[in-house]
Amino acid sequence: MLVAVGIVLGGAMAASTLDGAAAGADAQQRVCDRAARGSGNDSAAGTLARPFRTIHRLLAVLRPGEVGCLVGGTFVEDVAISAGGRRGARTVLRSAPGTRARIDGYVIVRQSASYLTISHLAVDGRNATPPTVQVHGDAVILRSLDITNRHKPGRSFDGMCVLAGAGFEIDAANTARDLVVETSRVHDCGDDAHEHGIYLESTRNAVVRDSYIYDNPGYGITMYPDAQGTVVSGNVIDGNGRGNITFGGEKAGKEYRSDYASSRNRVVHNVISNARSRYNVESFFPSLMPVGNTVVRNCLWGAPWGNFGYTDGYSRSGNIEAPPLYVDRERKDFRLRRASRCWPLGPGAPR
């Protein structure tokens, strides 16, 4: 009887395991309308069972509202996205559930690609010539990404990790509207003070939230010269080289043809710490004066020149100046100890 029961139970467990695996595969198939894998074939059907080989081929067949999945591994290619979704039918590029894919190259979202989500991927621009992730399209979401180029050497500006709205004077459609960067890590980008973690060059209503932006030799986040209506909320911004956050503008005849002033940008509920030079928060406005930039209810600590500098370009209220007490900053574990006066600010903080 014991043996028989053992056989019956063993069979039931095996069947349950197989059923679970089949259910998981079915669910994954439902999540992934099309798929690519490094061992696939671009002449295949593009299903999980018969995936494409390249992201380029995957993107060519995705329709608005569909999900394209990368099934683990590293894709060594530059990714230019020219088509997205539409309102109510967002297109998604992501790792297949249960896997984590990496793109070894750059990602550029062209102005023609709006209502697009890129999620649950690693993007490494070390071997790419331009900035790692560039956004020109509207309503783009960058979610749960790890973005770096491991301090790529080269010309200034080429080593930035996220660049939004570049070339807006050449074509106004390059301004990125309603960009969201969330639950991501943006770090170790470039090798000089002109190369930033997140560079909002010309944006409207961008949101950067619940993310970790650290160890970039330029600014962690720069809003220059034409970032309007940004919300930077619930992040850890730590150890960036030129400073952690700056609001900026420019006067005509320098880098730009016209005068600009980044305005109505809000920095709230962040932990902003250990800038390697200058200030944790500062501003630069040589011509037009901005309107409505605010730094409210953040925790700041540890910049060489102080937490706030060049304050004409923003107002401050309700901020805490105290050491964050990270669990293990050296290992990039930026969770806060309960004894921290910064708790519960940062990613996941109630707002």
N, C-alpha and C positions, 0 to 999 in steps of 0.2 A: 504493500500500500504506500509506504513512504517513497519507494522508488517511483511508483506510478504517479503519485502526487507531484513528486519532483519533476517528472517529465511533463506533466500537464502544466504546472506552473512555469517551467522553463519555456515551454511552447508559447504560453500566453504572454510571457514577458517579451519573447522574441517578436511575436506578432505585434505587440504594443509598440515596441521600438521601431519596427518596420513601418507600422502605420503612422507613427510620429514623424519619421523621416519623410515619408511620402507626403504627409500633410504639410511639413515644412517646405518641401520642394514645391508643392502646389501653391502655397502662400507666396513663396518667393516668385514663382512664375506670374502670379497675379500682380505682385508689386512691380515686376520688371516687364515692361512691354517689349523691350529689346535689350540685348546684352552684348557685351564684348569681353573677350578674354585673351590674354597674350598668346595662348596656344590655339586660338580660334582661326577662322578663315573668313576673309572678307567676301567670299563667294557663297558663304553659308546663309542660312535663313535669319540669323541674328536672334535666335531664341536662346534661352539658358542652356538647352540641350545641344544646340548648334550655333554657338556664338560667333559674332564677327571677331576679327583680330584687332582692329584699330578703333580708336575713338572717332577718328575722322569718318569712317564708314558708318559707325553707329549714329553720329549726329546727322548724317546725310538722309537717314530714313525716319528719324523721329518726327512725329507730328505734334502739333499743339496739344498739351494735356497729357502726353505720354511720358513714361519714366524709362530712361536709359540707364542700365546698370553696368558697372565695371566689376568683373568677378575677380577681385583680389589681384595680387601681383603688381608689377611695375609696368607702366605704359611709357615707353621712351618716345615721346612725340610732343610737338607743340600743338596746342589746341586753340583753334580760332572758331568762335561760335557766331554764326551769322543769322540764325533763326531761333526764335524762342517760342513762347506761347502767346496767349492773349488773356484778357481779363476773364477769370472764371475757368481758364484752361491752362494752368501753369505747366511748363515743361521742366523736367527734372533730370539732372545728371548726377548720379550718386554711386557709391559702392553698393554692390548687391548686399542685402541683409545677411549678417553673419560673416562678412568679409571686410577687408580694408584695403582699398586699392590706392596706388600712388601714381601720380603723373610726374614724370621726370621731363620737365619742359615748362614753357609758359602757357598761360590761359588768357585769352583775350575775348571779351564779350563785346561785340561790335554794336553800334547804335541801332542796328536793325533787329537785335535780339533782346526783346523785353519779356517780362513775365517768365523769368528763368530762375530756377533754383539749382545751385551746385552744392552738394552736401556730402558729408561723411567720407571725405577724401583727404589724402596728403598731397600737397603740391610743392615740388622742390624745383626751384628755378636756377639751381647752381650752374647748369650747362646751357641756359638760355641767354640770348643776348639782351632782350628788353626786360623791363620789370616783370615780376613773376605773375601777378594777376592784374589785368587791366580791365576796367569796366567803363563802357560808354552807353550801354543799354539802360532802359528804365525798368524799375520794379524788379531788380535783380537781388536775390538773396544768396549770400555766402554763409553756409551754416555748417557747424561742426567740422571745420577744416583745420588742418595743420599746414600753415603756409610759411615757407622759409626759402632761403637760397644759400644758407650756411656761409654767410659773409662773402658772397661772390665778389671777386676782385674785378676791376674794370673802370670804365668812365663813371663820373658822378651821374646820378639819377637812374642808371641802368639797374642798380641793385635794390630798388624799392620792392616791397612785397605786394602791397595793394595800392594801385594808382587809379583814381576815379575822376573822369571828366577832363583828361588831358586833351589838348588840341581844340578847346572850346572856342577860341578866337578864330580858328580856321573854319570851323563848322559848329554853329550853336547846338546842333543835334548831338554833339559829343558830350554835352553836359549830362551827367548821370543823375536821374531823378529817382527818389524813393529807394535808394540802395540800403540794404540791411546786411550788416556783418554781425553774426551772433554765434555764441557758444564755440568760438574758434581760438586757436593759438596762432599768433603772428610774431615771428621772432627771428633774430640773427639774420637780418636783411641788409646786404651790402657791406661796404668796407670804409665808408666815409660819412661825414656829417650831413651830406646832402641826400642820403639814402635813408628813407623813413619806413616805419612799419606800415602805417596807413596814411596815405597822402590824398586828402580830399581837395582836389584842385578846383574843380567846378562841379558842385553838387547841389541838389535841392532836397531837403528833408531826409538826409541820410541818417541812419541809426547804427551806432556801434554799441553792442550790449553783451553783457555776460561773457566777455572774452578776456584773454590774457595776451597782452602786447608787451614784449620785453626783449631786452638785449639787442636793440637795433641801434646802429651808430648815429643815425640822425634822430629825429623826433619819434616818439612812439606814435602819436597822432598829430598831424599838422592840417589845419584848415586854412589853406592859402591858395590863391588870393580871393576865391569866389565861392566859398562854402556857405550856404544859406540854410538856416533852419535845422541844423544838425542836433541830434541828441546823442550824447556819449554817456552811457548809463550802466552802472553795475559791473565795471571792468576792474581788473588789476592791470596797471600800467607801470612797469617797473624797470629800472636800470637802463633806460635809453640814453644814448650818448650825448646828443645835443640838448636834451631836455625831454620831458615826458609829453607835454601838450602845449601847442601854440595856436593862438588865433592870429590870422595874418591878413594883410592886404598889400597892394602894390600901387605905385604911381606910374602913370603913362610914360613910355619911353625907356623903361628898364627891360624887364622880361616880357612885358605886355604892352599892347597898344593903348589901352585905356586904364583909367583909375578903377581900382576894385577895393572893396572892404567886406570881409566875411562877417556876417551879422546874424543875430537871433539864434546863436548856437548855445546849447545848454550842456553843461558838464555836471552830472549829479550822481551821487551814491557810488562813486569809484574809490578805489584805493590807489593812490598815486605816489610812488615812492622811489627813492634812491636814484634820481637822475644823476648821470655821471658827470655832467657839467651844467653850469648855469642854474636854471630854476626848474621846479616841477611843473609850473604853469606860467606862461608868459604870453605877450602879444607883440605884434609889429605892424604898425599902420603909418606909413610915411606920407599918405595923402588924405584920402577920405577917412573920416572917423566912423567906426562901426556903430551899430545900434543893437542893444539887447543881448550881448554875450554875457552869460552868467556862469559862475562856478559856485555850486550850492550843495551843501551837505556831503562833502567828500572827506576822506581821511588822507592827509599828506604828511610826508616825512622824508628827510634825508637828502635834500639837494644841496650842493656846495654853496650856492649863493642865496639859498632860502627857498621857501615853498612858492612864493609869488613874486614875479618880477614884471616890469613894464606893464603896470596894471591899468593904464589908460584905456585899454581895449576891452575890458571886461569888469563886471562887478562880482563881489564875493559876499557870501553870507552862510552862516551855519556850518562852516568847515571845522574839522578837528585836525589839530596838528599833534600827532602822536605816532610812536613806532608801531608798525603793523603787527609784529610778532607772527611772521609766517611760520608754518610748520617746518619747512626745510627749504629756504630760498635757494641754496646752492644746488639743490636737485630739482628746482622749479616746482616745488610743491607749495603753491601760494595760498593754501587754506590758512585761515586765521585761527589762532588759538583763542579759546574762550576768554582768556585774560586780556585779549587785545581790546583797546578802546575803539579800534576800527570796526570791530564786530557789531552787526552782521553785514557791513557793506561789502561790495565786490560782487562777483558772479553769483547769481541765485538769491541775492538779498531781496527781502520783501520790499515792494515799492508801491 
